[in-house]
């Protein structure tokens, strides 16, 4: 009888654990469902908070915004201690913090979040000549963390050049990963092997295309004001190019217009300053260190800038990482497939919260 009782007790315990797990999954999914459509109800660029100014070591004024957690306790998800965890979003090349529109709408009052404009982008100040490097962006991110996330665990999420920024931080401060930083999301990005000339001269062979693109960008940069003027006059052409390069499937015109506005607001001189970084990038040995924390890799299979092969390679280099491939989506997968992206980030936050709890 005692043995039977033990078996029944164990079975009941297993049922209880399964029920608790099911309840947690239901609660998590309910939170996701409740947030769906939040970004569609808010105009692009309208999600704001009081700016914080962070001045870098070389005098650049970075525009930072923090969405503090202020929701009622009943809205917290069990796996994420909302007041403790901070998620820092790092945007991509020629964009600004508004590119995270759907993530910002989705995570408001769910977790503390930080957004900032990278140097020379958006509302941040211009970088001194020669300082527009991926390594400097990593140092900028470190300063942002020291200034606005002085305590508590951190999850970093980077899109495109923002992912490279996170890698640069990992290269210079590996001690933070597994300590303060408990999770990383790498979206539409790479650690190296990029052929940026494909954007400028897609049909030219790699052996000559890289050098050709570099020379072309250098020449155009000398007359950057004239280039900016032509970009404004050629709005229709720019819209078509944005649609083809940023998105894979047909998306609402408002998405294309919004991304085109961000791209057009980035002076060509800035575009040229950062361009040479991408061909030289090689941080695959660095990203191996991210295997100590939950790492989510997200990409669109129709990405024409950082093709899906880059994400698959990152996945192979980072032990234990997860890979979400959004079929048919382009480089701006954070907009085009925002429901899928936010779902994956939910899982990342849950795992990061678990890791933070165990420390």
C-alpha positions as CSV (number, residue, x, y, z in Angstrom):
1,X,0.0,0.0,0.0
2,X,2.8,2.4,0.9
3,X,4.4,1.7,-2.5
4,X,1.1,2.4,-4.3
5,X,0.7,5.6,-2.3
6,X,4.2,6.8,-3.4
7,X,3.4,6.0,-7.0
8,X,0.1,7.9,-6.8
9,X,1.8,10.8,-5.0
10,X,4.5,11.0,-7.7
11,X,1.9,10.8,-10.4
12,X,-0.1,13.6,-8.8
13,X,3.0,15.6,-8.4
14,X,3.9,15.2,-12.1
15,X,0.4,16.2,-13.1
16,X,0.7,19.3,-10.9
17,X,4.0,20.3,-12.5
18,X,2.5,19.7,-16.0
19,X,-0.6,21.8,-15.1
20,X,1.6,24.6,-13.7
21,X,3.7,24.5,-16.9
22,X,0.6,24.6,-19.0
23,X,-0.8,27.5,-17.0
24,X,2.4,29.4,-17.5
25,X,2.4,28.8,-21.3
26,X,-1.3,29.9,-21.4
27,X,-0.4,33.1,-19.5
28,X,2.5,33.8,-21.8
29,X,0.5,33.2,-24.9
30,X,-2.4,35.4,-23.5
31,X,0.1,38.2,-23.0
32,X,1.3,37.9,-26.6
33,X,-2.3,37.8,-27.9
34,X,-3.2,40.9,-25.9
35,X,-0.3,42.9,-27.4
36,X,-1.1,42.0,-31.0
37,X,-2.0,45.0,-33.1
38,X,-0.7,47.5,-30.6
39,X,1.8,48.9,-33.1
40,X,-0.8,49.2,-35.8
41,X,-2.9,51.4,-33.6
42,X,-0.1,53.9,-33.0
43,X,1.3,56.1,-35.8
44,X,4.9,55.4,-36.8
45,X,7.3,57.7,-34.9
46,X,4.7,58.5,-32.2
47,X,6.0,56.3,-29.4
48,X,8.2,58.6,-27.3
49,X,9.5,59.1,-23.8
50,X,11.5,61.9,-22.2
51,X,15.0,61.9,-23.8
52,X,18.1,61.2,-21.8
53,X,21.4,62.6,-23.1
54,X,24.5,60.4,-22.9
55,X,27.7,62.0,-24.0
56,X,30.4,59.6,-25.4
57,X,34.1,59.7,-24.7
58,X,34.6,61.6,-28.0
59,X,31.9,64.1,-27.3
60,X,28.9,62.7,-29.3
61,X,25.5,63.4,-27.7
62,X,23.5,60.2,-27.9
63,X,19.7,60.5,-27.8
64,X,18.4,57.8,-25.4
65,X,14.8,57.0,-24.4
66,X,13.6,54.7,-21.6
67,X,10.2,53.2,-21.3
68,X,9.9,52.4,-17.6
69,X,7.8,49.5,-16.4
70,X,4.6,51.0,-15.0
71,X,1.9,48.4,-15.6
72,X,-0.2,46.8,-12.9
73,X,1.2,43.8,-11.1
74,X,-1.4,41.5,-12.7
75,X,0.0,42.1,-16.1
76,X,3.5,40.7,-15.3
77,X,4.4,37.4,-16.8
78,X,5.8,34.8,-14.4
79,X,9.0,34.2,-16.3
80,X,10.0,37.8,-16.5
81,X,10.5,40.0,-13.4
82,X,9.5,43.2,-15.2
83,X,10.9,45.8,-12.8
84,X,14.3,44.0,-12.8
85,X,14.9,43.0,-16.4
86,X,15.9,45.7,-18.9
87,X,15.8,45.1,-22.7
88,X,18.0,47.4,-24.7
89,X,17.2,47.7,-28.5
90,X,20.0,48.7,-30.9
91,X,18.9,49.8,-34.4
92,X,20.6,49.2,-37.7
93,X,22.4,51.1,-40.4
94,X,20.8,54.3,-41.7
95,X,17.8,53.8,-39.4
96,X,16.9,55.2,-36.0
97,X,15.3,54.1,-32.8
98,X,11.8,54.4,-34.3
99,X,12.5,51.3,-36.4
100,X,11.6,49.3,-33.3
101,X,8.0,50.6,-33.5
102,X,6.3,47.3,-33.2
103,X,8.6,46.0,-30.5
104,X,8.2,49.2,-28.5
105,X,4.4,49.1,-28.8
106,X,4.4,45.4,-27.8
107,X,6.7,45.7,-24.7
108,X,5.4,48.9,-23.2
109,X,4.2,48.1,-19.6
110,X,5.5,44.6,-19.9
111,X,9.2,45.1,-19.2
112,X,11.6,48.1,-18.9
113,X,13.0,48.9,-22.3
114,X,15.8,51.2,-23.6
115,X,16.1,52.7,-27.2
116,X,18.7,55.0,-28.5
117,X,19.9,56.5,-31.8
118,X,23.3,55.4,-32.8
119,X,25.9,58.1,-33.4
120,X,25.2,60.1,-36.5
121,X,21.7,58.6,-36.8
122,X,18.4,60.0,-35.8
123,X,18.5,62.6,-33.0
124,X,22.0,61.8,-31.9
125,X,25.0,64.0,-32.7
126,X,27.4,63.5,-35.5
127,X,30.5,61.4,-35.1
128,X,33.9,62.9,-35.4
129,X,35.6,61.9,-38.7
130,X,37.3,58.5,-38.4
131,X,35.2,57.4,-35.4
132,X,32.3,55.9,-37.4
133,X,33.4,52.3,-36.6
134,X,31.6,49.2,-35.3
135,X,34.1,49.1,-32.4
136,X,33.2,52.7,-31.4
137,X,29.5,51.7,-31.6
138,X,30.3,48.9,-29.1
139,X,31.8,51.4,-26.8
140,X,28.8,53.7,-27.2
141,X,26.5,50.8,-26.2
142,X,28.7,50.1,-23.1
143,X,28.3,53.7,-22.0
144,X,24.5,53.6,-22.5
145,X,24.4,50.5,-20.3
146,X,26.5,52.2,-17.6
147,X,24.4,55.3,-17.7
148,X,20.8,54.1,-17.9
149,X,21.0,50.4,-16.8
150,X,23.1,50.7,-13.7
151,X,21.6,47.6,-12.0
152,X,19.7,44.4,-12.8
153,X,19.9,41.9,-15.6
154,X,20.0,43.0,-19.3
155,X,18.8,41.6,-22.6
156,X,20.3,43.1,-25.7
157,X,18.5,43.0,-29.0
158,X,20.2,44.3,-32.2
159,X,19.0,44.6,-35.8
160,X,21.6,44.6,-38.6
161,X,24.4,47.0,-37.6
162,X,22.8,46.9,-34.1
163,X,23.7,43.2,-33.9
164,X,27.3,44.0,-35.0
165,X,27.3,46.6,-32.2
166,X,26.5,43.9,-29.7
167,X,29.3,41.7,-31.0
168,X,31.7,44.6,-30.7
169,X,30.6,45.0,-27.0
170,X,31.2,41.3,-26.5
171,X,34.6,41.5,-28.0
172,X,35.7,44.4,-25.7
173,X,33.7,43.3,-22.6
174,X,33.2,39.5,-22.6
175,X,32.9,39.6,-18.8
176,X,29.4,41.2,-19.1
177,X,27.9,38.2,-20.9
178,X,26.6,35.7,-18.4
179,X,26.9,38.3,-15.6
180,X,24.8,41.5,-16.3
181,X,23.8,40.5,-19.8
182,X,21.6,37.4,-19.6
183,X,20.2,37.2,-23.2
184,X,20.9,38.4,-26.7
185,X,18.7,38.8,-29.8
186,X,20.5,39.0,-33.2
187,X,18.2,40.1,-36.0
188,X,19.0,40.3,-39.7
189,X,22.7,40.6,-39.0
190,X,26.1,38.9,-39.4
191,X,29.5,38.6,-37.8
192,X,31.4,38.8,-41.1
193,X,31.6,37.8,-44.8
194,X,29.2,40.6,-45.9
195,X,29.5,41.9,-49.4
196,X,28.0,45.4,-49.1
197,X,28.8,46.2,-52.7
198,X,25.8,43.9,-53.7
199,X,23.6,46.8,-52.7
200,X,25.4,49.2,-55.0
201,X,26.4,46.9,-57.8
202,X,24.6,43.6,-57.4
203,X,25.7,42.1,-60.7
204,X,29.4,42.8,-60.5
205,X,31.6,39.9,-59.4
206,X,32.9,40.0,-55.8
207,X,36.5,40.2,-56.9
208,X,36.0,43.7,-58.4
209,X,32.7,44.7,-56.8
210,X,34.0,45.5,-53.4
211,X,36.7,47.8,-54.6
212,X,34.3,49.4,-57.1
213,X,31.7,50.1,-54.5
214,X,34.3,51.6,-52.1
215,X,35.5,54.0,-54.8
216,X,32.0,54.9,-55.8
217,X,30.9,55.6,-52.3
218,X,34.1,57.7,-51.7
219,X,33.5,59.8,-54.8
220,X,29.8,60.4,-54.0
221,X,30.7,61.3,-50.4
222,X,32.7,64.3,-51.6
223,X,29.5,65.7,-53.1
224,X,27.2,64.4,-50.4
225,X,25.0,67.5,-50.3
226,X,24.3,67.1,-54.0
227,X,23.6,63.4,-53.5
228,X,21.1,64.2,-50.7
229,X,19.4,66.6,-53.1
230,X,19.1,64.0,-55.8
231,X,17.7,61.5,-53.2
232,X,15.0,64.0,-52.3
233,X,14.1,64.7,-55.9
234,X,14.0,61.0,-56.8
235,X,11.5,60.1,-54.1
236,X,9.5,57.6,-56.3
237,X,12.7,55.8,-57.3
238,X,13.8,55.7,-53.7
239,X,10.5,54.3,-52.5
240,X,10.7,51.4,-55.0
241,X,14.3,50.7,-54.0
242,X,13.3,50.7,-50.3
243,X,10.5,48.3,-50.9
244,X,12.7,45.9,-52.8
245,X,15.7,46.1,-50.4
246,X,13.8,46.3,-47.0
247,X,10.9,43.9,-47.5
248,X,10.3,40.5,-49.0
249,X,6.6,40.3,-49.3
250,X,4.0,43.0,-50.1
251,X,3.6,45.2,-47.0
252,X,1.4,48.3,-46.5
253,X,2.6,51.4,-48.2
254,X,2.9,53.1,-44.8
255,X,5.7,50.7,-43.9
256,X,7.6,51.5,-47.0
257,X,7.1,55.3,-46.6
258,X,8.2,55.1,-42.9
259,X,11.4,53.2,-43.7
260,X,12.1,55.5,-46.6
261,X,11.7,58.5,-44.4
262,X,14.3,57.1,-41.9
263,X,16.7,56.3,-44.7
264,X,16.3,59.7,-46.4
265,X,16.9,61.5,-43.0
266,X,20.3,59.9,-42.8
267,X,22.8,62.1,-44.7
268,X,24.7,60.4,-47.4
269,X,27.9,61.5,-45.7
270,X,26.9,59.3,-42.8
271,X,26.1,56.4,-45.1
272,X,29.5,56.7,-46.6
273,X,31.3,56.9,-43.3
274,X,30.0,53.6,-42.0
275,X,30.0,51.8,-45.4
276,X,33.6,50.6,-45.2
277,X,33.0,48.8,-41.9
278,X,30.9,46.0,-43.3
279,X,33.3,44.4,-45.7
280,X,36.0,44.3,-43.0
281,X,33.8,42.8,-40.3
282,X,35.0,39.5,-38.8
283,X,33.7,38.7,-35.3
284,X,32.9,35.0,-35.7
285,X,35.3,34.0,-32.9
286,X,33.8,36.6,-30.7
287,X,30.2,35.4,-31.0
288,X,31.1,31.9,-29.7
289,X,31.2,33.5,-26.3
290,X,27.4,34.2,-26.5
291,X,26.9,30.5,-26.0
292,X,26.8,31.0,-22.2
293,X,23.5,32.9,-22.4
294,X,20.2,32.4,-24.3
295,X,20.7,33.8,-27.8
296,X,17.9,34.1,-30.4
297,X,18.8,34.6,-34.1
298,X,16.1,35.9,-36.3
299,X,16.1,36.6,-40.1
300,X,13.9,36.7,-43.2
301,X,14.6,34.1,-45.9
302,X,14.3,36.9,-48.6
303,X,16.7,39.3,-46.9
304,X,18.8,40.9,-49.7
305,X,21.2,42.7,-47.4
306,X,22.2,40.1,-44.8
307,X,21.0,36.9,-46.4
308,X,19.7,34.0,-44.4
309,X,23.0,32.2,-44.8
310,X,24.6,34.7,-42.4
311,X,22.0,33.9,-39.7
312,X,22.5,30.2,-40.2
313,X,26.3,30.6,-39.9
314,X,25.8,32.6,-36.6
315,X,23.5,29.8,-35.4
316,X,26.3,27.3,-36.1
317,X,28.9,29.3,-34.3
318,X,26.8,30.1,-31.1
319,X,26.2,27.0,-29.0
320,X,22.6,26.5,-27.9
321,X,21.3,29.4,-29.9
322,X,17.8,29.3,-31.5
323,X,17.2,30.3,-35.1
324,X,13.9,31.7,-36.4
325,X,13.7,32.0,-40.2
326,X,10.7,34.0,-41.3
327,X,9.7,32.7,-44.7
328,X,9.6,35.3,-47.5
329,X,10.5,38.2,-45.2
330,X,13.2,40.8,-46.0
331,X,15.7,42.8,-44.0
332,X,13.1,44.8,-42.1
333,X,11.7,41.6,-40.6
334,X,11.2,43.5,-37.3
335,X,8.3,45.3,-39.1
336,X,7.3,42.9,-41.8
337,X,6.9,39.9,-39.4
338,X,6.6,41.7,-36.1
339,X,4.2,39.1,-34.6
340,X,6.7,36.3,-35.2
341,X,9.7,38.4,-34.1
342,X,7.9,39.4,-30.8
343,X,6.9,35.8,-30.2
344,X,10.5,34.8,-30.5
345,X,11.6,37.6,-28.2
346,X,9.0,36.5,-25.7
347,X,10.8,33.1,-25.5
348,X,14.2,34.9,-25.2
349,X,13.0,37.0,-22.3
350,X,11.5,33.9,-20.6
351,X,14.9,32.1,-20.8
352,X,16.8,35.2,-19.8
353,X,14.5,35.6,-16.8
354,X,15.2,32.0,-15.8
355,X,18.9,32.5,-16.0
356,X,18.7,35.7,-14.0
357,X,16.7,33.9,-11.3
358,X,19.3,31.2,-11.0
359,X,22.2,33.5,-10.5
